[in-house]
């Protein structure tokens, strides 16, 4: 039986897991990431994740420190303005508009948006050249925590002895289940249709969220292709409606798409295929176990509103990396019970608070009752027009003090 030793084993090669691997390796820790799924090389691949990720500036700083940003920036579109439109009146047209400018809180941009499939491809390529980093195409089978390390058996039969094991294996997280860590789960009866569009008008660095009913309809800038403006779209609706939208013929889908988009970016046309994702909230009871730390969707899942999901995951990575570095510098066990408990103490309250805020926003956007839609419109106007409140919301959303 093959036996591998490493400082840190990251279980899960999604975006959070790959970035965590790069961060730990860049900090001098021998780090192995495992994932049974091949990294897609194009958006046409059957298993390519068609969503995109908006990296807010604190997350961009983490990417820079790990040596990832230089390879990612050419594929990123800047987000200079966040715009929320309320189209929840009886006529189903825009009646409230709120613009949130990055320069109002001293930032040139809020962040940068990159397609998820390209993120995985570029980060995996970086790991190939990063000393101390490894990516192995296999999965997790069992874990046995011990006094000084944990023994993890992989699906290819090999065993890994790691001082710290990081669960980055998604919302179903087999590693979290193996440790019997409970989760609190909330379903909304919603799904998101995700896809890319080309447009007749430029996005100008504006990310737009349109609220009517069923959930937000969000257009996030992507880099132009051959001079043609493009955007990533997340269209949230109740489950049956989302499924029906995903199955519409292209011409009918484009008609429904342009009706829902309220003229943002001119005339929109579908590019490529559509994918459907269930919308849930989920929070692990704790973010640590014996020799294990949970990050990303293994720890928390929230609806895709306000770019909070992956940015909260990268706050996990930042916190865990700081604790590991501190313990290593002091000659301590990087995965002692005390260090891992400290990780939960620091990250769980923040994740829970952000989940509560996103949950409230989603429920408000989901409502089809006219009085609640009117109340939502009023709340948006107050949030935008009261300057201290507007700035506070922007800084909180970016995880800035």
N, C-alpha and C positions, 0 to 999 in steps of 0.2 A: 504493500500500500504506500502510495506517495505521501510524503509528509512535508509540509511547507511551514516555515516560521516567519512571522512578520510582526511589526509593532501594532498595526491597525488593519483590520479586515472590514471593508465596507460591503455590506450585502445589498445589492441593488445598483444597477448602472443607469438609472434615469438621470435627469439633469442634476438633481440635488446630490445623488450619490457620486456622479462623476466629478462635480465641482468639489465635493468634500475630499475626494481622493487627491485631487490636484492641490488643494489647500494643505492637507496634512503632509503630502510629499514635499511641497515647496518649503514647509517648515522643518524639514529634515527627518521626518518619520517614515520608515519603510511601510508602504501602504499598498494593499492589494484590494482591488474591487472585483466582485464577481457578479455576473448577470448572464442568464442563459440566452437572452435575446440578442441577435446581431444588431450592430449599429447601422441604421438605414443610411444609404449614401445619396438618396434623392427623395424629393417629396412625392414622387410617383410610386415609391416602394409600398407594398401592401401593408407593412407594419409601421409606416412613417406616421409620427404624431403630427397632425396638421394644426395643432394649436400653436400659439406663439407666447413668448414670455416677455413681459415688460420689466426690465431690471431697473429698479429705482437706484438713485445714486449711492446709497450705502452698500448695496449689493455690487454695483460697479467697482467700488473701491476694493471689495473682497476679490473680485475677478482680476483686478490689476495686481494685487499682492501675490496672487497665485500664478501670475504670468499668462493668464488666459485672455485678457482683454484685447491685446494687440491682434490676435487671430480672429476675434469675434467682431470687433468694431466695424470692419468693412461690410459685414452682413446685417448691420443694425440700423434702425431708423430712429432719429431723435424724437423725444416727446417733450415739446416745449409748453404745451397748453393742454389741460384737462377740461373738457367741456361736457356738461350734463344738460340734456334737453328733456323736458317733461312734455310728453305728447298724450297725456292722459285725460284731456278734456273730452267733451261729448263729440266733438268733430274729429277727433283723432289726428290733430295736427299740433305742431310745436306751439306751446303757450308760455313756457318758461325756459329761459336759457341762463346758465351759470357758467362763467369762465374762470378757471383757476390757473394763474400764470406762475411759472416757475420763478421768474425774476422777482416776484413779490416777496419770496422768502430767501432771496439772495442766491438762487441757483440759475445757471444758464439753461438747464433742462431738468425735468423731473427724472428722466432716465432714458433708456434705449430699448427698443423692441426687436426681438430676433425670433425667427421660426424655430420651433422646438426640434424638428428633425435636424436642422442645420447645427443647432447647439450641440446635440449629441455627437454629430460627426466631427465637428471642429475640436471639441474637448477631448474626445477619444484619440484624435490624431496628436494632440498635445501630450497626452499621457504616454504615448509611444516614445517620446523624446525626453520625458521628465525623469531624472534620476530618482530612484526610490519608489516610483509609481508602477503599478501593474494592473492590467485588465484581463480577466480570464473568463472565457465563455462557458460558464457553468452556474449551477444554482445551489441554494441552501437546502440541506437535508436535516441535520440535527446539530444541537449545541450542548456542550457539557462545560459549564463554568467551573474553574478550579481556583486555587488560592492565588496563583500568580499569572494565570492566563485562562483562556477558554479554548476548548478543542471543538472546532466546527468541521463536521463532515459535509462534503460537497456532493452534488448529484453525480459527478463523474467518478466518485469513489475516493478521491483524495481527502486528506485531512489537513486543516490549517490550525496551527497554534498561534493565537493572537492575544496580545495584552489587552486590547480593546476591540470590541466588535460594534460596528455602527449599523443599525437597522435603517436602511434607506430603500426598503423593498415594497413601498407603496401602501395604499389604503388597506389591502387585505393582509399585508405583512406576515408571511409565515414565521419569521423570526419573532415578532411580537406575540403571535399566537403560541409559539413554543414556550415562551416565558409566562404565559397565562396573564398577560397584562390586559385588563378589561378596557373597553372603549365605550364612550357615549356616542350614540349614532342618531342623527336626525335626517329624515327624508323629506323632500319638498314636493314630490310628485312632478318634478321638473327634469328636463333634459336640455342639453345645449347642443345645437347644431354648429359645428365649427368648420370654417372653410376660408379660402382667400378670394378676393375680388380684385378686378382692375376697374379703374374709374376714369371718368372724363375730366375730372377736376382734381388738382393736387390736394394732399392732406395738410400741407404746410406745418407738419409737426404737431397736429392737433389730434388727440385721442378723444373720441366722442362716445358717450353713453346715452342712449335714448330710452326713456322709461315710458311705457304705456301700460301694458298688463302682461302677465305671464313671466315676466323677468326682464332684465336689461337686454338691449340690443347694442353691442359694443363694436365700434370700428377702431382698430389700432393701426397706426402707420407701419408700413413695411417699406423697404427700399424700392425705388422705382426699378422697373424692368424694361430695358430698351426705351427709356424715356417715358414709359407709361406708368401713371400712379397706381400703386397697389396698397391694399390694407388686409389685415387679418380680421375676421368677423367671428364673434361669439354671440349666437342668437339663442337666448333662453326662452323656453316656453313650457307649458305643461307637457307631460310625457307623450300623450297621443298626438298632440299638435306637432311637436318636434319630430316625431317619427314620420308623420304625414309629410312634413316639409322636406325631410331628407329623401323621401321617395318620389317627390314631384319630378316630372320631366323638366329638363333644363329651362325651356322657355317659360313654363309656368312658375318655376322657382324664381327666375330672374324678375318676373312681374311682382311676385309676393315680396321678394327682397327689396325692390325699389320702393314699394309701398311702405314697408316697415322702416326704411332708412331715412325717410322724410327729406330726401334731396341732398343729404350729406355727401359730398364728393361727386355731385352730379349724377350721371347715369352709371350704375354699377352692373358688372357682369361677372358671373361665377367663373373662377379659374380652378381647374382641377376637380377633385372629388370632395364630397361632404363626409364628415364623420359625426357621430352622435355620442355624447358623454352624459352619464347620469350626474345629477346635481345633489350632493349630500353635504352635511356637516358631520365631522367625526373628531373626537378628542380622546386620546389615550388618557387613562386615569393617572399615569405617571409616564415620564419620558426616560426612565432608566430601569435597568434590571441588573442582575449579577454580570459584571463585565460588559454590559451592553448599554448603549445610548441610542435613543430613537430620534431620528430627524425626519423632516419632510412629511410626506403623507402617511408614513408609518406612525407619526406622532399626532398629526392634525390635518384635517381636510376641510376646506371651506369653499363656498361658491366663488366663481371667478369674477369678483367685483373689486374694483379699486386696486388691482395689481397686488393684492395682499398675499395670495397663496404661496408662490415660490419665494417671494421676498421674505416672508415669515420663515420659510425653510432655510434660507441662507442666513437669516439671523441665528437660527439653530447652529449652523455650521460655524459661524463666527464665534459664538459663545463657547461651543465645545472645543474649537481649536485653541481659544485663549486659555481655557482650563487645562487642556493637555499640555500646552507649551509651558504654562506656569508650573505644573506638576513636574514636568520633565526637567526644567531648569533647577528645581529644588531637589532633584533626585528622588522624588516620590513616585509611587505607583500611579500611572496615568489613568487607571480605571478602578481606583479604590472606591469603596462604597461611599465614602465621604465626598469625593470629587464628583461622582455621578449624581449623588443626591443634590449637590450644589447646582449641577446643571439643570435638574428638574425645577429646583426652587427659582432659578433665574428665568427659565424659558416658559414654564407652564402658565404662569399668570399672564404674560404678554400674549401668548397664543390664544388663551381663553378669552381675553378681552377683545382681541381682533376678531375672533370668530363671532363673538356676541354682536359686534358692530356690523359685520358683514351679514349676519343672519337678519338683523333688523332692516338693513337696506334691501336685502333680497325680498323679504316678506312685504315691505312697502311697495316694491316694484312689481311684485307678483299679483297684487290685488286687482280685481276687476270691478270692485264696488266703487261707484262714482264718488261718494263722500270721502272714502279713504284716498282715492286718487287726487281729489281736491286738497285734502290735508297734506299729501305728499308734495304737491306743487307749492303750497304755502311754506312748508318746511324748507324746500330747496331755495325759495326766495329769501327767507330769513338767513339761511346758512351763507348765501352769497353776499347779501347786502350788508350784513354786520361784519365789518372788516376784521376786528380781532378774532371773531369766531371763524371767519374764512381762513385766516392765517393759521389758527390753531389746528383746524381740520387738515390743512395741507401738511403742516409739520408732523402731525400725528400719523398721517397716512404714509409719510416717508420715513417714519421711525427716527425723527430728528428731535433732539431735546429742546 
